[in-house]
Amino acid sequence: MDYRIEKDTIGDVKVPADKYWGAQTERSRNNFKIGPSASMPLEIVHAFAYLKKAAAHTNNQLGVLDDKKKELISKVCDEILTGMHDDQFPLVIWQTGSGTQSNMNVNEVVANRAHVLNGGTLGDGGEMPVKANDDVNKSQSSNDTFPTGMHIACYKMVLENTIPGVTALRDTLKAKSDAFKDVIKIGRTHLMDATPLSLGQEFSGYVSQLNHGLKALENTLAHLSELALGGTAVGTGLNTPKGYSELVAEKIAEFSGHPFITAENKFEALAAHDAIVETHGALKQLAVSITKIAHDIRMMASGPRSGIGEIIIPANEPGSSIMPGKVNPTQAEAITMVCAQVMGNDVAITVGGMQGHFELNVFKPMMAYNLLQSAQLIGDSCRSFDEHCAQGIEPNTARIDELVNNSLMLVTALNTKIGYYKAAEIANKAHNEGTTLKASALSLGYVTEEEYNEWVDPAKMLGE
C-alpha cells in the first residue's frame, strides 16, 4: 500500500495515500483497535456534515470566514451527505470519550477533499485552501460538536425511523382491535382462566401501550432538538463570534429540515447528556410494551393443535430442520430479542449518563452508538413484525369458542345472583367431577336451567 506523510502537533504520521483523512484519524486507527466492527455510525458522520456546513455559513455571515472557504467546506459536506465519502470515516466508537478523534476525522476529510476540489492532489505539499483546525473547526470544539452530532443523528433516527415503525404497528393493531370487537374469548390472569373479554378488547390494550410509548418518545424530541454547538470547550463559548450559537442552530435547522435550536444552557449540553438518557428511557418503555405484546401473540398462537391456538399467524418459513410442517412465531422471537438488546443498551446509556465529570461527559460515542442502535432496531423490528405477523393475524373462532365454553370462570357471573360461596361450590364440583358448569349448577339446585342460560352468557360479561 502506498502512503503519504501527514503532520499534526505530535509529529509525522504515515497515512494511506488514497484516503482523505489525516494524521489524527490515522493515530486513532492505530491506537484503538478495539472491536473494529463497532464503527462510528454513519448517522453521526452525516450529522457532522450538517454542523460543519452550518458552521461555515455562520462564520462567513459573521465575518470570520471568507466566501471561498465557506463554499469549499459546504461542497464537501454536501458530498458527505450523499454518502460519497462513507469509506473515509474508519474510526470505532471505542476512542476518546469526547469523540475528539471523530471530529478531527471529519475536519481532515473536509480539508483534504477541499484541497483536491481546489485543484490540488493529496500529499502534494501545496498550500491548503481550507485548514482542518483553523477553518473547518472554526468556532468549534470537539466538546460541543460531538454532542451536537449526537442530537442531530438521534433526533433524525427517532423521528424518521422509530416513530413511523411503531406507528405502523400501532395502526395495524388498532384495525385488528376494531375487527375483533365481537370475538368473545376467555381472559387469563396468572396464566390461568379468568372471565371473558373480546379479542378486540385484548388488542385495545396493546394499542394503548404503544400510544403511551409513542407519546413518551415524541416528548423527548424537544430536549433532543437542543444543540450544544457554540459552547466550545467548557460551555463558555470561547472563540466564537457574537451571535454564533443562535445562528448556527438556525443554519442546521435549515439544512437538515428539522427544528433544531441552540441549547439554553451549554454547560449542561456538554457535561450532561440527560436528553440521551431520557430518549433511551422512552425506547426502553417501548421495548417493555412490545415484549408483552409479542409474548401474548406468540402464546395465543401456540399449537396450532396442542396449544392455546386462539389466533392464526402467518406461516412465513419452515420452523424446523427435523419436524416437517412445523411453523414457528419467528417475528415474535425476533422482536423480543431486539427488545432484550434495547434493555441492555439502556443499562450502558444509564452508566454513560453518569460520566459527566465537571465540564464534560466522556462517554459520548458509546451513548450515541447505543441510542442509534436501539432506535433503529425498534423501528425496523416493528415494521417487520407489522408486515410479516400483525397484519395477517386472524382469530381461530372454533378454538376460541371451545375454550370459552370449557372455562370454569364463567361461574363468576353467578356471584351477584347466588353469592360467591355457592358459585365456588359449583365450579369446584364441575372441576372435580369433570362435568360442565351448567350440569354442576343444576345438580346442586342453586339455579334453574332458564336462570343459568340467562345469567351465564359470555356476551354479557364484557363490560361497556
The 8 nearest C-alpha neighbors of each residue, nearest first, counted from 0:
[[1, 2, 15, 16, 17, 14, 3, 13],
 [0, 2, 16, 15, 3, 17, 14, 13],
 [3, 1, 16, 15, 14, 13, 0, 4],
 [2, 4, 16, 14, 13, 122, 15, 5],
 [3, 5, 13, 12, 14, 11, 6, 2],
 [6, 4, 12, 22, 11, 21, 13, 3],
 [7, 5, 11, 10, 22, 12, 4, 8],
 [6, 8, 10, 9, 22, 11, 23, 5],
 [7, 9, 10, 6, 11, 23, 22, 5],
 [10, 8, 7, 11, 6, 12, 22, 23],
 [9, 11, 7, 6, 8, 12, 5, 22],
 [12, 10, 6, 5, 4, 7, 13, 9],
 [11, 13, 5, 22, 4, 6, 14, 10],
 [12, 14, 4, 3, 2, 5, 15, 11],
 [13, 15, 2, 3, 16, 4, 12, 25],
 [16, 14, 2, 17, 18, 1, 3, 13],
 [15, 17, 2, 3, 1, 18, 14, 121],
 [16, 18, 15, 19, 121, 2, 1, 14],
 [19, 17, 20, 15, 16, 87, 14, 21],
 [18, 20, 108, 111, 112, 87, 21, 17],
 [19, 21, 108, 107, 18, 104, 24, 87],
 [22, 20, 107, 24, 23, 5, 25, 14],
 [21, 23, 25, 5, 24, 12, 6, 7],
 [22, 24, 26, 25, 21, 27, 100, 103],
 [25, 23, 104, 27, 26, 22, 21, 20],
 [24, 26, 28, 22, 27, 23, 29, 21],
 [27, 25, 23, 29, 28, 24, 30, 22],
 [26, 28, 30, 24, 29, 25, 31, 23],
 [29, 27, 25, 26, 30, 31, 90, 24],
 [28, 30, 26, 27, 31, 25, 32, 24],
 [31, 29, 27, 28, 26, 32, 94, 25],
 [32, 30, 33, 27, 28, 29, 94, 93],
 [33, 31, 30, 29, 35, 34, 28, 91],
 [34, 32, 31, 35, 93, 91, 37, 36],
 [33, 35, 36, 37, 32, 91, 93, 38],
 [34, 36, 37, 33, 91, 38, 32, 90],
 [35, 37, 34, 38, 91, 33, 39, 92],
 [38, 36, 35, 91, 34, 92, 39, 93],
 [39, 37, 91, 36, 92, 90, 40, 35],
 [38, 40, 91, 92, 90, 41, 37, 43],
 [41, 39, 42, 43, 38, 368, 44, 371],
 [40, 42, 44, 43, 45, 39, 85, 88],
 [41, 43, 45, 40, 152, 44, 46, 153],
 [44, 42, 46, 41, 45, 40, 152, 148],
 [43, 45, 41, 47, 46, 42, 48, 40],
 [44, 46, 48, 42, 47, 43, 80, 41],
 [47, 45, 43, 148, 49, 48, 44, 152],
 [46, 48, 44, 50, 45, 49, 148, 51],
 [49, 47, 76, 45, 51, 46, 50, 52],
 [50, 48, 46, 52, 47, 51, 53, 251],
 [49, 51, 53, 47, 52, 48, 54, 251],
 [52, 50, 54, 48, 53, 49, 47, 55],
 [53, 51, 73, 55, 49, 50, 54, 76],
 [52, 54, 50, 250, 56, 51, 55, 251],
 [55, 53, 57, 51, 52, 56, 247, 50],
 [56, 54, 69, 52, 58, 57, 53, 59],
 [55, 57, 59, 53, 54, 58, 60, 69],
 [58, 56, 54, 60, 59, 55, 247, 53],
 [59, 57, 61, 55, 63, 64, 60, 56],
 [58, 60, 64, 56, 62, 57, 61, 63],
 [59, 61, 57, 62, 58, 56, 63, 64],
 [62, 60, 58, 59, 63, 57, 240, 243],
 [63, 61, 59, 60, 64, 58, 65, 57],
 [62, 64, 58, 59, 61, 65, 60, 240],
 [65, 63, 59, 58, 62, 68, 69, 66],
 [66, 64, 68, 67, 59, 69, 63, 62],
 [65, 67, 69, 68, 70, 59, 64, 71],
 [68, 66, 70, 69, 65, 71, 128, 64],
 [69, 67, 71, 70, 66, 65, 129, 72],
 [68, 70, 66, 55, 72, 67, 71, 73],
 [69, 71, 73, 67, 68, 72, 74, 66],
 [70, 72, 68, 74, 73, 113, 69, 67],
 [73, 71, 69, 75, 74, 70, 68, 76],
 [74, 72, 52, 70, 76, 71, 75, 69],
 [73, 75, 77, 71, 76, 72, 70, 78],
 [74, 76, 78, 77, 72, 73, 109, 79],
 [77, 75, 48, 79, 73, 78, 74, 52],
 [76, 78, 80, 74, 75, 79, 73, 81],
 [77, 79, 75, 81, 76, 80, 83, 74],
 [78, 80, 76, 82, 77, 81, 84, 83],
 [79, 81, 77, 82, 78, 45, 76, 48],
 [80, 82, 78, 79, 83, 77, 84, 45],
 [83, 81, 79, 85, 80, 84, 78, 45],
 [82, 84, 81, 79, 78, 85, 80, 86],
 [85, 83, 79, 86, 87, 82, 78, 88],
 [84, 86, 82, 87, 83, 88, 79, 41],
 [85, 87, 84, 88, 89, 83, 82, 18],
 [88, 86, 85, 84, 89, 19, 20, 18],
 [87, 89, 86, 90, 85, 104, 105, 44],
 [90, 88, 87, 86, 91, 38, 28, 39],
 [91, 89, 38, 39, 88, 28, 92, 101],
 [92, 90, 38, 39, 93, 37, 35, 94],
 [91, 93, 39, 364, 94, 38, 365, 37],
 [94, 92, 91, 33, 31, 95, 365, 364],
 [95, 93, 92, 31, 96, 91, 98, 27],
 [94, 96, 97, 98, 99, 93, 100, 361],
 [95, 97, 361, 362, 98, 363, 94, 364],
 [98, 96, 361, 99, 95, 363, 142, 141],
 [97, 99, 101, 96, 95, 100, 145, 364],
 [100, 98, 141, 102, 97, 101, 103, 95],
 [99, 101, 103, 102, 98, 104, 24, 27],
 [102, 100, 104, 103, 98, 99, 105, 90],
 [103, 101, 99, 100, 105, 104, 141, 106],
 [102, 104, 106, 100, 105, 101, 107, 99],
 [105, 103, 101, 24, 107, 102, 106, 100],
 [104, 106, 108, 103, 102, 107, 109, 101],
 [107, 105, 103, 131, 109, 104, 135, 108],
 [108, 106, 110, 20, 131, 104, 109, 105],
 [107, 109, 20, 19, 105, 111, 110, 106],
 [108, 110, 112, 106, 107, 111, 75, 113],
 [111, 109, 107, 113, 131, 129, 108, 112],
 [112, 110, 114, 108, 113, 19, 109, 107],
 [111, 113, 115, 109, 114, 110, 108, 116],
 [114, 112, 116, 110, 111, 115, 71, 109],
 [113, 115, 111, 117, 112, 119, 116, 127],
 [116, 114, 119, 112, 118, 117, 120, 113],
 [115, 117, 113, 118, 114, 112, 119, 71],
 [118, 116, 114, 115, 119, 113, 128, 71],
 [119, 117, 115, 116, 114, 120, 113, 128],
 [118, 120, 115, 114, 117, 121, 116, 123],
 [121, 119, 115, 123, 122, 118, 114, 125],
 [120, 122, 123, 119, 115, 111, 16, 19],
 [121, 123, 124, 3, 120, 4, 16, 5],
 [124, 122, 125, 120, 121, 119, 126, 3],
 [125, 123, 122, 126, 121, 127, 120, 119],
 [124, 126, 123, 127, 119, 122, 120, 114],
 [125, 127, 128, 124, 114, 119, 129, 123],
 [126, 128, 129, 114, 130, 125, 110, 111],
 [129, 127, 114, 126, 130, 68, 113, 117],
 [128, 130, 110, 127, 134, 68, 113, 131],
 [131, 129, 134, 133, 110, 132, 127, 135],
 [130, 132, 106, 135, 110, 107, 133, 134],
 [133, 131, 136, 130, 134, 135, 137, 106],
 [132, 134, 130, 137, 131, 136, 135, 129],
 [133, 135, 137, 130, 136, 132, 131, 129],
 [136, 134, 131, 106, 137, 132, 133, 130],
 [135, 137, 132, 139, 134, 133, 131, 138],
 [136, 138, 134, 139, 133, 135, 132, 54],
 [139, 137, 239, 238, 136, 231, 229, 140],
 [140, 138, 231, 136, 137, 144, 143, 229],
 [141, 139, 231, 142, 232, 143, 144, 136],
 [140, 142, 99, 144, 143, 145, 102, 98],
 [141, 143, 140, 232, 144, 97, 145, 231],
 [142, 144, 228, 227, 231, 141, 140, 145],
 [145, 143, 141, 147, 146, 228, 142, 140],
 [144, 146, 148, 147, 143, 141, 98, 149],
 [147, 145, 149, 148, 144, 143, 150, 227],
 [148, 146, 144, 226, 150, 145, 227, 149],
 [147, 149, 145, 46, 151, 146, 150, 47],
 [150, 148, 146, 147, 152, 151, 367, 153],
 [149, 151, 153, 147, 223, 148, 152, 154],
 [150, 152, 148, 154, 149, 153, 46, 155],
 [151, 153, 155, 42, 149, 43, 150, 154],
 [154, 152, 156, 150, 155, 151, 371, 149],
 [155, 153, 151, 157, 156, 152, 150, 158],
 [156, 154, 158, 152, 153, 157, 159, 151],
 [155, 157, 153, 160, 159, 154, 158, 152],
 [158, 156, 161, 154, 155, 160, 159, 374],
 [159, 157, 155, 156, 162, 160, 154, 161],
 [158, 160, 156, 155, 157, 161, 163, 162],
 [161, 159, 156, 378, 157, 163, 162, 158],
 [162, 160, 378, 157, 164, 374, 163, 377],
 [161, 163, 165, 164, 158, 160, 166, 157],
 [164, 162, 166, 165, 161, 160, 167, 159],
 [165, 163, 378, 382, 161, 167, 381, 166],
 [164, 166, 168, 162, 167, 163, 381, 169],
 [167, 165, 169, 163, 164, 168, 162, 170],
 [168, 166, 170, 164, 169, 165, 163, 171],
 [167, 169, 385, 171, 165, 166, 170, 381],
 [168, 170, 166, 172, 167, 171, 206, 165],
 [171, 169, 173, 167, 168, 172, 166, 174],
 [172, 170, 174, 168, 173, 169, 390, 175],
 [171, 173, 175, 169, 174, 170, 176, 206],
 [174, 172, 176, 170, 171, 175, 206, 169],
 [173, 175, 171, 177, 172, 176, 178, 170],
 [176, 174, 178, 172, 177, 173, 179, 171],
 [177, 175, 199, 173, 202, 179, 174, 178],
 [176, 178, 174, 175, 180, 179, 199, 173],
 [177, 179, 175, 176, 180, 174, 199, 181],
 [178, 180, 199, 176, 182, 198, 181, 177],
 [181, 179, 199, 177, 182, 178, 197, 176],
 [182, 180, 179, 183, 197, 199, 198, 178],
 [181, 183, 197, 179, 198, 180, 184, 199],
 [184, 182, 197, 196, 181, 198, 195, 458],
 [185, 183, 399, 197, 195, 403, 196, 198],
 [184, 186, 195, 403, 194, 196, 193, 187],
 [187, 185, 193, 195, 194, 196, 192, 184],
 [186, 188, 192, 193, 191, 190, 185, 189],
 [187, 189, 190, 191, 193, 192, 186, 194],
 [188, 190, 191, 187, 192, 193, 186, 194],
 [191, 189, 188, 187, 192, 193, 186, 298],
 [192, 190, 187, 189, 188, 193, 186, 408],
 [191, 193, 187, 186, 408, 188, 406, 185],
 [194, 192, 187, 186, 408, 188, 191, 185],
 [193, 195, 186, 408, 409, 185, 196, 192],
 [196, 194, 185, 186, 184, 457, 460, 461],
 [195, 197, 461, 184, 183, 186, 185, 200],
 [198, 196, 183, 200, 199, 182, 184, 180],
 [197, 199, 201, 200, 179, 182, 183, 184],
 [198, 200, 176, 180, 179, 202, 197, 201],
 [201, 199, 203, 197, 198, 202, 196, 180],
 [200, 202, 198, 199, 203, 204, 197, 205],
 [203, 201, 176, 199, 205, 204, 200, 198],
 [204, 202, 200, 206, 205, 201, 176, 199],
 [203, 205, 207, 202, 206, 201, 208, 200],
 [206, 204, 208, 202, 203, 207, 292, 209],
 [205, 207, 203, 209, 204, 208, 169, 173],
 [206, 208, 210, 204, 205, 209, 203, 211],
 [209, 207, 205, 211, 210, 206, 288, 212],
 [208, 210, 212, 206, 211, 207, 213, 169],
 [211, 209, 207, 213, 212, 208, 206, 214],
 [210, 212, 214, 208, 209, 213, 215, 207],
 [213, 211, 209, 215, 285, 214, 210, 216],
 [214, 212, 216, 210, 215, 211, 209, 217],
 [213, 215, 217, 211, 212, 216, 218, 210],
 [214, 216, 212, 218, 213, 217, 281, 211],
 [217, 215, 213, 281, 218, 219, 214, 212],
 [218, 216, 214, 219, 220, 215, 213, 162],
 [217, 219, 215, 216, 220, 214, 221, 222],
 [218, 220, 216, 217, 278, 221, 222, 223],
 [221, 219, 223, 222, 218, 217, 224, 154],
 [220, 222, 224, 223, 219, 218, 225, 217],
 [223, 221, 224, 220, 219, 274, 225, 218],
 [224, 222, 220, 150, 225, 221, 274, 154],
 [223, 225, 259, 221, 222, 220, 260, 226],
 [226, 224, 262, 260, 261, 223, 222, 259],
 [227, 225, 261, 262, 147, 228, 260, 224],
 [226, 228, 268, 143, 147, 262, 265, 230],
 [229, 227, 143, 230, 226, 144, 147, 244],
 [228, 230, 244, 236, 231, 227, 243, 139],
 [229, 231, 234, 236, 265, 235, 228, 143],
 [232, 230, 140, 236, 139, 143, 229, 234],
 [233, 231, 140, 142, 234, 230, 143, 237],
 [234, 232, 358, 235, 231, 230, 266, 269],
 [235, 233, 230, 266, 265, 236, 231, 232],
 [234, 236, 230, 237, 233, 231, 265, 232],
 [237, 235, 230, 231, 229, 234, 239, 238],
 [236, 238, 235, 239, 231, 232, 230, 234],
 [239, 237, 138, 236, 240, 231, 139, 137],
 [238, 240, 138, 237, 236, 243, 241, 229],
 [241, 239, 243, 242, 238, 61, 138, 58],
 [240, 242, 243, 239, 61, 244, 236, 245],
 [243, 241, 244, 245, 246, 240, 61, 239],
 [242, 244, 246, 241, 240, 245, 247, 239],
 [245, 243, 229, 247, 246, 242, 261, 228],
 [244, 246, 248, 261, 247, 243, 242, 249],
 [245, 247, 249, 243, 248, 244, 250, 242],
 [246, 248, 250, 249, 244, 57, 245, 53],
 [247, 249, 251, 260, 245, 250, 246, 261],
 [250, 248, 246, 252, 247, 251, 253, 245],
 [249, 251, 253, 247, 53, 252, 248, 254],
 [252, 250, 248, 254, 253, 53, 249, 255],
 [251, 253, 259, 257, 249, 258, 255, 250],
 [252, 254, 250, 251, 256, 255, 249, 257],
 [253, 255, 251, 252, 256, 250, 49, 53],
 [256, 254, 252, 257, 253, 251, 49, 250],
 [255, 257, 253, 252, 254, 258, 251, 259],
 [256, 258, 252, 255, 259, 253, 251, 155],
 [259, 257, 252, 260, 224, 256, 253, 249],
 [258, 260, 224, 252, 257, 248, 225, 251],
 [261, 259, 225, 248, 224, 226, 262, 258],
 [260, 262, 226, 225, 248, 245, 244, 263],
 [263, 261, 225, 226, 264, 227, 265, 260],
 [262, 264, 261, 265, 225, 268, 260, 226],
 [265, 263, 262, 266, 267, 268, 234, 227],
 [264, 266, 268, 234, 230, 267, 227, 262],
 [265, 267, 234, 268, 269, 264, 270, 358],
 [268, 266, 271, 270, 265, 269, 264, 272],
 [267, 269, 265, 227, 266, 271, 270, 264],
 [270, 268, 359, 266, 267, 271, 265, 143],
 [269, 271, 359, 360, 358, 355, 267, 268],
 [272, 270, 267, 355, 273, 360, 269, 268],
 [273, 271, 274, 275, 352, 276, 268, 270],
 [272, 274, 276, 275, 271, 277, 352, 278],
 [275, 273, 277, 272, 276, 222, 223, 278],
 [274, 276, 278, 273, 277, 272, 279, 370],
 [277, 275, 273, 279, 274, 278, 280, 348],
 [278, 276, 274, 280, 275, 279, 273, 281],
 [279, 277, 275, 281, 280, 219, 276, 274],
 [278, 280, 282, 281, 276, 277, 275, 283],
 [279, 281, 283, 277, 278, 282, 276, 284],
 [280, 282, 284, 216, 278, 279, 283, 215],
 [283, 281, 279, 285, 284, 280, 286, 278],
 [282, 284, 286, 280, 285, 281, 342, 279],
 [285, 283, 281, 287, 282, 286, 212, 280],
 [284, 286, 288, 282, 212, 283, 287, 289],
 [285, 287, 338, 283, 289, 284, 288, 290],
 [288, 286, 284, 290, 285, 289, 283, 291],
 [289, 287, 285, 291, 290, 286, 208, 292],
 [288, 290, 292, 286, 291, 287, 285, 293],
 [289, 291, 293, 287, 335, 288, 292, 294],
 [290, 292, 294, 288, 289, 293, 295, 287],
 [293, 291, 289, 295, 290, 294, 205, 296],
 [292, 294, 296, 331, 290, 295, 291, 289],
 [295, 293, 291, 297, 296, 292, 290, 298],
 [296, 294, 298, 292, 293, 297, 299, 291],
 [295, 297, 293, 299, 298, 294, 300, 292],
 [296, 298, 300, 294, 295, 299, 328, 301],
 [299, 297, 301, 295, 300, 296, 294, 307],
 [298, 300, 296, 309, 301, 297, 307, 308],
 [301, 299, 308, 310, 297, 298, 311, 309],
 [302, 300, 306, 298, 308, 307, 303, 299],
 [303, 301, 306, 304, 305, 308, 307, 300],
 [302, 304, 308, 301, 306, 305, 300, 307],
 [305, 303, 302, 306, 308, 307, 301, 398],
 [304, 306, 302, 303, 307, 308, 301, 300],
 [307, 305, 302, 301, 308, 304, 303, 300],
 [306, 308, 301, 299, 309, 302, 300, 298],
 [307, 309, 300, 303, 301, 302, 306, 310],
 [310, 308, 395, 399, 299, 307, 398, 300],
 [309, 311, 394, 300, 395, 308, 393, 299],
 [310, 312, 393, 392, 300, 394, 395, 313],
 [311, 313, 392, 391, 388, 310, 314, 300],
 [314, 312, 391, 388, 315, 311, 392, 387],
 [313, 315, 316, 326, 312, 327, 317, 328],
 [316, 314, 313, 317, 387, 326, 329, 327],
 [315, 317, 314, 318, 326, 327, 329, 325],
 [318, 316, 326, 319, 325, 324, 315, 327],
 [319, 317, 326, 327, 325, 316, 320, 324],
 [318, 320, 322, 321, 317, 325, 323, 326],
 [319, 321, 322, 318, 323, 317, 325, 324],
 [320, 322, 319, 323, 325, 318, 324, 317],
 [323, 321, 319, 325, 320, 324, 318, 317],
 [324, 322, 325, 321, 319, 320, 317, 318],
 [325, 323, 326, 322, 317, 318, 319, 321],
 [324, 326, 318, 323, 322, 319, 317, 327],
 [327, 325, 318, 317, 314, 324, 316, 328],
 [326, 328, 318, 329, 325, 317, 314, 316],
 [329, 327, 331, 330, 297, 332, 326, 312],
 [328, 330, 332, 331, 327, 333, 318, 315],
 [331, 329, 333, 332, 384, 328, 334, 388],
 [332, 330, 293, 334, 329, 333, 328, 335],
 [331, 333, 329, 335, 330, 334, 336, 328],
 [332, 334, 330, 336, 331, 335, 329, 337],
 [333, 335, 337, 331, 336, 380, 332, 330],
 [334, 336, 338, 337, 332, 290, 333, 331],
 [337, 335, 339, 333, 338, 334, 332, 340],
 [338, 336, 334, 340, 335, 339, 341, 376],
 [337, 339, 286, 335, 341, 336, 340, 342],
 [338, 340, 336, 342, 337, 341, 335, 343],
 [341, 339, 343, 337, 338, 342, 344, 336],
 [340, 342, 344, 338, 373, 343, 339, 345],
 [343, 341, 345, 339, 344, 340, 283, 338],
 [344, 342, 340, 345, 341, 346, 339, 347],
 [345, 343, 341, 347, 342, 346, 369, 340],
 [344, 346, 348, 342, 343, 347, 349, 341],
 [345, 347, 349, 343, 344, 348, 350, 342],
 [346, 348, 344, 350, 345, 349, 351, 343],
 [349, 347, 351, 345, 366, 350, 346, 352],
 [348, 350, 346, 352, 351, 347, 345, 276],
 [349, 351, 347, 348, 353, 352, 346, 354],
 [352, 350, 348, 362, 353, 349, 354, 347],
 [351, 353, 349, 350, 354, 272, 348, 276],
 [354, 352, 351, 350, 355, 349, 271, 360],
 [353, 355, 360, 351, 352, 356, 361, 362],
 [360, 356, 354, 270, 359, 271, 353, 357],
 [355, 357, 359, 354, 360, 358, 270, 361],
 [356, 358, 359, 355, 270, 360, 354, 233],
 [359, 357, 270, 233, 356, 269, 266, 355],
 [360, 358, 270, 355, 269, 356, 357, 361],
 [355, 359, 361, 270, 354, 271, 362, 356],
 [360, 362, 96, 97, 363, 359, 354, 355],
 [363, 361, 96, 351, 365, 360, 364, 366],
 [362, 364, 366, 96, 365, 361, 97, 367],
 [365, 363, 367, 92, 366, 362, 98, 368],
 [366, 364, 368, 367, 363, 362, 92, 369],
 [367, 365, 363, 348, 369, 368, 364, 370],
 [366, 368, 364, 370, 365, 369, 149, 371],
 [369, 367, 365, 371, 366, 370, 364, 372],
 [370, 368, 372, 366, 371, 367, 344, 373],
 [371, 369, 373, 367, 372, 368, 374, 279],
 [370, 372, 374, 368, 369, 373, 153, 375],
 [371, 373, 369, 375, 370, 374, 376, 368],
 [374, 372, 376, 370, 341, 375, 371, 369],
 [375, 373, 371, 377, 161, 372, 376, 157],
 [374, 376, 378, 372, 373, 377, 379, 371],
 [377, 375, 373, 379, 378, 374, 380, 372],
 [378, 376, 380, 374, 375, 379, 381, 373],
 [377, 379, 161, 164, 375, 160, 381, 376],
 [380, 378, 376, 382, 381, 377, 375, 383],
 [379, 381, 383, 377, 382, 334, 378, 376],
 [382, 380, 384, 164, 378, 383, 379, 165],
 [381, 383, 385, 164, 379, 380, 384, 386],
 [382, 384, 380, 386, 385, 381, 387, 379],
 [385, 383, 381, 388, 387, 330, 382, 386],
 [386, 384, 389, 168, 382, 383, 388, 387],
 [387, 385, 383, 384, 388, 390, 382, 389],
 [386, 388, 384, 385, 383, 389, 390, 313],
 [389, 387, 384, 391, 385, 390, 313, 386],
 [390, 388, 385, 392, 391, 384, 386, 387],
 [389, 391, 388, 392, 385, 386, 171, 387],
 [390, 392, 389, 388, 313, 312, 393, 387],
 [393, 391, 312, 389, 311, 390, 388, 310],
 [392, 394, 311, 310, 391, 395, 312, 175],
 [395, 393, 310, 396, 311, 309, 392, 179],
 [396, 394, 310, 309, 398, 397, 399, 311],
 [395, 397, 399, 398, 394, 400, 309, 182],
 [398, 396, 400, 399, 395, 401, 309, 394],
 [397, 399, 401, 396, 400, 395, 309, 402],
 [398, 400, 396, 309, 402, 401, 397, 184],
 [401, 399, 403, 397, 398, 402, 396, 404],
 [400, 402, 398, 404, 399, 403, 405, 397],
 [401, 403, 405, 399, 400, 404, 406, 398],
 [404, 402, 185, 400, 406, 405, 401, 184],
 [403, 405, 401, 402, 406, 400, 409, 407],
 [404, 406, 402, 403, 401, 407, 435, 400],
 [407, 405, 403, 408, 404, 402, 409, 192],
 [406, 408, 409, 426, 410, 436, 405, 430],
 [407, 409, 410, 406, 193, 194, 411, 192],
 [410, 408, 411, 407, 194, 412, 406, 455],
 [409, 411, 408, 412, 413, 407, 422, 426],
 [412, 410, 409, 413, 414, 408, 422, 194],
 [411, 413, 410, 414, 455, 409, 454, 415],
 [412, 414, 416, 411, 410, 415, 417, 422],
 [415, 413, 418, 419, 411, 416, 412, 417],
 [414, 416, 413, 418, 417, 412, 419, 411],
 [417, 415, 413, 414, 418, 412, 454, 419],
 [416, 418, 414, 413, 415, 421, 422, 419],
 [419, 417, 414, 415, 420, 421, 416, 422],
 [418, 420, 414, 422, 421, 423, 417, 415],
 [421, 419, 423, 422, 418, 424, 414, 417],
 [422, 420, 424, 423, 419, 418, 417, 425],
 [421, 423, 419, 425, 420, 424, 413, 414],
 [424, 422, 420, 426, 425, 421, 419, 427],
 [423, 425, 421, 427, 422, 426, 428, 420],
 [424, 426, 422, 428, 423, 440, 427, 439],
 [427, 425, 423, 429, 424, 428, 407, 430],
 [428, 426, 430, 424, 429, 425, 431, 423],
 [427, 429, 431, 425, 430, 426, 432, 424],
 [428, 430, 434, 426, 432, 439, 427, 433],
 [431, 429, 427, 433, 428, 432, 426, 434],
 [432, 430, 428, 429, 433, 427, 434, 426],
 [433, 431, 429, 434, 430, 428, 427, 439],
 [432, 434, 430, 429, 431, 435, 428, 436],
 [435, 433, 429, 432, 438, 436, 439, 430],
 [434, 436, 438, 437, 429, 439, 433, 405],
 [437, 435, 439, 438, 429, 440, 426, 407],
 [436, 438, 440, 435, 439, 441, 451, 448],
 [439, 437, 435, 441, 436, 440, 442, 434],
 [438, 440, 436, 442, 429, 437, 441, 425],
 [441, 439, 437, 443, 425, 438, 442, 436],
 [440, 442, 444, 438, 443, 439, 446, 437],
 [443, 441, 439, 444, 440, 438, 445, 437],
 [444, 442, 440, 441, 445, 439, 425, 446],
 [443, 445, 441, 442, 446, 440, 447, 439],
 [444, 446, 443, 440, 441, 447, 417, 421],
 [447, 445, 444, 450, 441, 451, 440, 448],
 [446, 448, 450, 449, 451, 441, 444, 445],
 [447, 449, 451, 450, 452, 446, 441, 437],
 [450, 448, 452, 447, 451, 453, 446, 454],
 [451, 449, 447, 453, 448, 452, 454, 446],
 [450, 452, 448, 454, 453, 449, 455, 447],
 [451, 453, 449, 450, 455, 454, 448, 456],
 [454, 452, 450, 451, 455, 449, 456, 448],
 [453, 455, 451, 452, 456, 450, 412, 413],
 [456, 454, 451, 452, 412, 453, 457, 409],
 [455, 457, 458, 459, 454, 453, 452, 460],
 [458, 456, 460, 459, 195, 455, 409, 183],
 [457, 459, 456, 460, 461, 183, 195, 196],
 [460, 458, 457, 456, 461, 462, 455, 454],
 [459, 461, 457, 458, 462, 195, 456, 196],
 [462, 460, 196, 459, 458, 195, 463, 197],
 [463, 461, 460, 459, 196, 458, 195, 197],
 [462, 461, 460, 459, 200, 196, 458, 197]]
